[in-house]
Amino acid sequence: MKAKLGYVGFLFSSPVSVSVSFPWLFFVYSLLWFFSSFFSGLSLVFSCLGLAFPL
């Protein structure tokens, strides 16, 4: 278990893994931002529709 943690620490401290993982982090962050903004816009549209056409 300790060796595994050391391996993970080495992975995160090595500059190659950092340069590889940061685009992934940026991609995931932008994807999350897109989905959150999309769903908030969707809920806004649905609330406007609910106000315009009360069920």
DSSP file (Angstrom, degrees, kcal/mol; ACC not computed):
  #  RESIDUE AA STRUCTURE BP1 BP2  ACC     N-H-->O    O-->H-N    N-H-->O    O-->H-N    TCO  KAPPA ALPHA  PHI   PSI    X-CA   Y-CA   Z-CA
    1    1 A M     >        0   0    0      0, 0.0     4,-2.1     0, 0.0     5,-0.1   0.000 360.0 360.0 360.0 -42.6    0.0    0.0    0.0
    2    2 A K  H  >  +     0   0    0      1,-0.2     4,-2.3     2,-0.2     5,-0.2   0.891 360.0  51.2 -66.0 -38.7    2.8    2.4    0.9
    3    3 A A  H  > S+     0   0    0      1,-0.2     4,-2.4     2,-0.2    -1,-0.2   0.884 108.5  52.4 -64.8 -37.6    4.6    1.5   -2.4
    4    4 A K  H  > S+     0   0    0      2,-0.2     4,-2.3     1,-0.2    -2,-0.2   0.916 109.6  48.2 -64.0 -42.9    1.4    2.2   -4.3
    5    5 A L  H  X S+     0   0    0     -4,-2.1     4,-2.6     1,-0.2    -2,-0.2   0.892 111.1  51.0 -64.0 -39.8    1.1    5.7   -2.6
    6    6 A G  H  X S+     0   0    0     -4,-2.3     4,-2.5     2,-0.2    -1,-0.2   0.890 109.3  50.8 -63.8 -39.3    4.8    6.4   -3.4
    7    7 A Y  H  X S+     0   0    0     -4,-2.4     4,-2.3     2,-0.2    -2,-0.2   0.912 111.0  48.1 -64.1 -42.3    4.2    5.4   -7.0
    8    8 A V  H  X S+     0   0    0     -4,-2.3     4,-2.2     2,-0.2    -2,-0.2   0.904 111.6  50.3 -64.6 -41.6    1.2    7.7   -7.2
    9    9 A G  H  X S+     0   0    0     -4,-2.6     4,-1.8     1,-0.2    -2,-0.2   0.899 111.1  48.5 -62.8 -41.0    3.2   10.5   -5.6
   10   10 A F  H  X S+     0   0    0     -4,-2.5     4,-1.7     2,-0.2    -2,-0.2   0.890 109.7  53.5 -64.1 -39.3    6.0   10.0   -8.1
   11   11 A L  H  < S+     0   0    0     -4,-2.3     6,-0.2     1,-0.2    -2,-0.2   0.909 112.8  42.7 -61.3 -43.3    3.4   10.0  -10.9
   12   12 A F  H  < S+     0   0    0     -4,-2.2    -1,-0.2     1,-0.2    -2,-0.2   0.776 114.8  49.9 -76.9 -25.3    2.0   13.4   -9.8
   13   13 A S  H  < S+     0   0    0     -4,-1.8    -1,-0.2    -5,-0.2    -2,-0.2   0.714  87.5  96.3 -86.7 -19.6    5.5   14.9   -9.2
   14   14 A S  S  X S-     0   0    0     -4,-1.7     4,-1.6    -5,-0.2     3,-0.3  -0.528  73.6-138.5 -73.6 134.5    7.0   14.0  -12.5
   15   15 A P  H  > S+     0   0    0      0, 0.0     4,-2.6     0, 0.0     5,-0.2   0.788  98.9  60.6 -64.9 -27.2    6.7   16.8  -15.0
   16   16 A V  H  > S+     0   0    0      2,-0.2     4,-1.6     1,-0.2     5,-0.2   0.940 106.1  45.3 -65.4 -45.9    5.7   14.5  -17.9
   17   17 A S  H  > S+     0   0    0     -3,-0.3     4,-2.9    -6,-0.2    -1,-0.2   0.855 112.4  53.1 -66.5 -33.1    2.6   13.3  -16.1
   18   18 A V  H  X S+     0   0    0     -4,-1.6     4,-2.1     2,-0.2    -2,-0.2   0.940 110.0  46.5 -65.4 -46.1    1.8   16.9  -15.2
   19   19 A S  H  < S+     0   0    0     -4,-2.6    -1,-0.2     1,-0.2    -2,-0.2   0.774 117.6  45.3 -67.9 -24.2    2.1   18.1  -18.8
   20   20 A V  H  X S+     0   0    0     -4,-1.6     4,-0.7    -5,-0.2    -2,-0.2   0.867 115.9  43.6 -83.1 -38.8    0.0   15.1  -19.8
   21   21 A S  H  X S+     0   0    0     -4,-2.9     4,-2.4     1,-0.2    -2,-0.2   0.745  99.3  69.7 -83.5 -22.9   -2.7   15.4  -17.2
   22   22 A F  H  X S+     0   0    0     -4,-2.1     4,-2.7     1,-0.2     5,-0.2   0.904  97.6  50.1 -67.3 -39.8   -3.3   19.2  -17.3
   23   23 A P  H  > S+     0   0    0      0, 0.0     4,-2.6     0, 0.0    -1,-0.2   0.896 111.8  50.5 -60.2 -36.1   -4.9   19.2  -20.7
   24   24 A W  H  X S+     0   0    0     -4,-0.7     4,-2.9     2,-0.2    -2,-0.2   0.919 110.5  48.7 -64.7 -43.1   -7.2   16.4  -19.4
   25   25 A L  H  X S+     0   0    0     -4,-2.4     4,-2.7     2,-0.2    -1,-0.2   0.917 112.9  47.6 -62.3 -43.0   -8.0   18.5  -16.3
   26   26 A F  H  X S+     0   0    0     -4,-2.7     4,-2.6     2,-0.2    -2,-0.2   0.905 112.9  49.2 -63.6 -41.4   -8.8   21.5  -18.5
   27   27 A F  H  X S+     0   0    0     -4,-2.6     4,-2.2     2,-0.2    -2,-0.2   0.925 113.4  45.6 -63.5 -45.9  -10.9   19.4  -20.8
   28   28 A V  H  X S+     0   0    0     -4,-2.9     4,-2.7     2,-0.2    -2,-0.2   0.904 113.5  50.3 -64.2 -41.7  -12.9   17.9  -17.9
   29   29 A Y  H  X S+     0   0    0     -4,-2.7     4,-2.6    -5,-0.2    -2,-0.2   0.919 112.2  46.2 -63.6 -43.9  -13.3   21.3  -16.3
   30   30 A S  H  X S+     0   0    0     -4,-2.6     4,-2.6     2,-0.2    -1,-0.2   0.872 112.4  51.7 -67.1 -35.4  -14.6   22.9  -19.5
   31   31 A L  H  X S+     0   0    0     -4,-2.2     4,-2.6     2,-0.2    -2,-0.2   0.926 111.5  46.5 -64.7 -45.0  -16.9   19.9  -20.1
   32   32 A L  H  X S+     0   0    0     -4,-2.7     4,-2.6     2,-0.2    -2,-0.2   0.909 113.1  49.6 -62.7 -42.3  -18.3   20.3  -16.5
   33   33 A W  H  X S+     0   0    0     -4,-2.6     4,-2.6     2,-0.2     5,-0.2   0.913 111.6  49.1 -62.0 -43.1  -18.7   24.0  -17.1
   34   34 A F  H  X S+     0   0    0     -4,-2.6     4,-2.6     1,-0.2    -2,-0.2   0.922 113.1  46.5 -62.5 -45.0  -20.5   23.4  -20.4
   35   35 A F  H  X S+     0   0    0     -4,-2.6     4,-2.7     2,-0.2     5,-0.2   0.901 113.3  48.4 -66.5 -40.3  -22.8   20.9  -18.8
   36   36 A S  H  X S+     0   0    0     -4,-2.6     4,-2.2     2,-0.2    -2,-0.2   0.922 115.3  44.0 -66.7 -42.8  -23.6   23.1  -15.8
   37   37 A S  H  X S+     0   0    0     -4,-2.6     4,-2.3    -5,-0.2    -2,-0.2   0.885 114.4  51.1 -67.9 -37.1  -24.3   26.1  -18.0
   38   38 A F  H  X S+     0   0    0     -4,-2.6     4,-2.3    -5,-0.2    -2,-0.2   0.927 112.7  44.5 -64.7 -45.2  -26.3   24.0  -20.4
   39   39 A F  H  X S+     0   0    0     -4,-2.7     4,-2.6     2,-0.2    -2,-0.2   0.850 112.6  51.3 -71.0 -33.4  -28.5   22.5  -17.7
   40   40 A S  H  X S+     0   0    0     -4,-2.2     4,-2.0    -5,-0.2    -1,-0.2   0.905 112.5  46.8 -68.4 -39.4  -29.0   25.9  -16.0
   41   41 A G  H  X S+     0   0    0     -4,-2.3     4,-2.5     2,-0.2    -2,-0.2   0.891 112.2  51.0 -64.9 -39.3  -30.1   27.3  -19.3
   42   42 A L  H  X S+     0   0    0     -4,-2.3     4,-2.6     2,-0.2    -2,-0.2   0.914 110.6  47.4 -64.1 -44.0  -32.3   24.4  -19.9
   43   43 A S  H  X S+     0   0    0     -4,-2.6     4,-2.4     2,-0.2    -1,-0.2   0.869 111.2  52.5 -66.1 -35.3  -34.0   24.8  -16.5
   44   44 A L  H  X S+     0   0    0     -4,-2.0     4,-2.3     2,-0.2    -2,-0.2   0.922 110.7  47.2 -63.7 -44.3  -34.4   28.5  -17.2
   45   45 A V  H  X S+     0   0    0     -4,-2.5     4,-2.5     1,-0.2    -2,-0.2   0.911 113.1  48.7 -62.9 -42.7  -36.1   27.7  -20.5
   46   46 A F  H  X S+     0   0    0     -4,-2.6     4,-2.4     2,-0.2    -1,-0.2   0.871 110.6  50.1 -67.7 -36.0  -38.3   25.1  -18.8
   47   47 A S  H  X S+     0   0    0     -4,-2.4     4,-1.9     2,-0.2    -1,-0.2   0.892 111.5  49.0 -68.3 -37.8  -39.3   27.5  -16.0
   48   48 A C  H  X S+     0   0    0     -4,-2.3     4,-2.4     2,-0.2    -2,-0.2   0.897 112.3  48.5 -65.2 -39.8  -40.1   30.2  -18.7
   49   49 A L  H  X S+     0   0    0     -4,-2.5     4,-3.6     2,-0.2    -2,-0.2   0.889 109.9  52.2 -65.5 -38.7  -42.2   27.6  -20.5
   50   50 A G  H  < S+     0   0    0     -4,-2.4    -1,-0.2     1,-0.2    -2,-0.2   0.856 111.7  46.4 -65.4 -34.4  -43.9   26.6  -17.3
   51   51 A L  H  < S+     0   0    0     -4,-1.9    -2,-0.2     1,-0.1    -1,-0.2   0.874 117.4  43.1 -73.2 -37.3  -44.7   30.3  -16.7
   52   52 A A  H  < S+     0   0    0     -4,-2.4    -2,-0.2     1,-0.3    -3,-0.2   0.913 128.5  27.5 -74.7 -43.1  -46.0   30.8  -20.2
   53   53 A F  S  < S-     0   0    0     -4,-3.6    -1,-0.3    -5,-0.2     2,-0.2  -0.782  82.1-157.4-120.6  86.8  -47.9   27.5  -20.3
   54   54 A P              0   0    0      0, 0.0    -3,-0.1     0, 0.0    -4,-0.1  -0.456 360.0 360.0 -67.4 129.3  -49.0   26.5  -16.8
   55   55 A L              0   0    0     -2,-0.2    -4,-0.1    -5,-0.1    -5,-0.0   0.473 360.0 360.0 -75.9 360.0  -49.6   22.8  -16.6
